[in-house]
């Protein structure tokens, strides 16, 4: 069954992270509510800003329209009187009393200047100008900034004109007022405008005619205002010439002109920056401080002591039970209880360890005594067989008793190696074979016969259960070599033990000249094959280059699967 990945991740999560996640889940609704409240507050303030900007634009446009309407009324009032010798002084007196006018001019029916409060520019083609032609055609009043390229003031201005006619309704000229745009637009000191706002006046194509700060507006408003009838108050967001986001509102003026109001955009980021306390700062700060507090408390109050207890447990694992967790006295009561329980456990383990060591020593002593007594009993049996052998006259019987005595001596040697060695579970096979071979070669060597032995033995630890069949195999192999591999003058016996790749190989080679050594199947060879099967190995018999025979035993060093190992060639 496949484990759930989330459960696996949670299992590996530390206490600090778990507490942090639980606390974050508990505080998440509060943070979400604060976020939702901040978003609603932002929307509300954004709506209020929009209403304020639209209201300011409409009020400013109404003020400008009122100024322009007042100019038309004034011009209509002055129209009948603006003729004669006193025309210019009267216009000068009116311009001095009413601020905001750059000039007051009376034109005759063909567009010539009849009189003016200040100097008027010459324009031979004035009668064909659209604004003058409209008045001549019967339009009662005209407001325009398109004067055909003729400057009527030193700064951008509007030309407001009214039709003058006689009693019969015939066109007799026009009375015009030159109104500077700077006198029409509101100033930054106007309290009805939003803070940090700027004002501009544009024509119907979105071209700027006058502004408090041109950098606070886009490059052109043609796409916003071009060709639109000035009857609506559009509201949009854009960037000024510096690339900063701003909000814009336009309001129509008399004629084909617009008043455009520009203010800093109250975006969400700006609003959060300007309103940090009322927005998300306090909830996020509280959330962060709470997580930090939980993290610190978990680290100082739990994780640190858990790490300390883990170090104490590692010391106990090395058998040092005398160490006590004294530093845990400064921890919380639960940690102190855990430290006391750990100390009690260490004391119990120390007592049990001492008891086990005592029992193990006693058992070791008893096992050595048992091995010693078994070895002595086997030696007694070997001695009895030796006495019996001396009383026998039949050579075959003497040889059979001698072989049996050698086998018993080999088993006795195993028990001696066990009780004399440091480890009751294993015996060094190389040392054991060296002593066994010396015992076997010396025991029955004939007088005057010289037996040379060559030993090549690698160290190999073997348990007693496997040592017995291997020792008996070696007894049979060396006895066979002594019988068939030596002549009257002796000979040599080579013994090699090689361990590699999980397998061991024991080779016993003699220098015998008897060609019948490998023929047939005697009792010794049958026993050797049986001992090889007990070791889960294989016994082979072959001749060598010296004319003698070689007995080879291959067996696995480790108990598992022989089939997976690679036998030695």
Secondary structure, 3 states (H helix, E strand, C coil): CCCCHHHHHHHHCCHHHHHHHHHHHHHHHHHHHHHHHHHHHHHHHHHHHHHHHHHHHHHHHHHHHHHHHHHHHHHHHHHCCCCCCCHHHHHHHHHHHCCCEEEEEEEECCCCEEEECCCCCCCCCHHHCHHHHHHHCCCCEEEECCCCCCCCCCCCEEEEEEEEECCCCCEEEEEEEEEEHHHHCCCCCCCCCCCCCEEEEEECCCCEEEECCHHHCCCCCHHHHCCCCCCCCCEEEEECCCCCEEEEEEEECCCCEEEEEEEECCCHHHHHHHCCCCCCHHHHHHHHHHHHHHHHHHHHHHHHHHHHHHHHHHHHHCCCCCCCCHHHHHCCHHHHHHHHHHHHHHHHHHHHHHHHHHHHHHHHHHHHHHHHHHHHHHHHHHHHHHHHHHHCCCHHHHHHHHHHHHHHHHHHHHHHHHHHCCCCCCEEHHHHHHHHHHHHHHHCCCCCCEEEEEEEECCCEECHHHHHHHHHHHHHHHHHHHHHCCECCEEEEEEEEEEECCEEEEEEEECCCCCCCCCCCCHHHHHHHHHHHHCCCEEEEEECCCCCEEEEEEEECCCCCCCCCCCCC
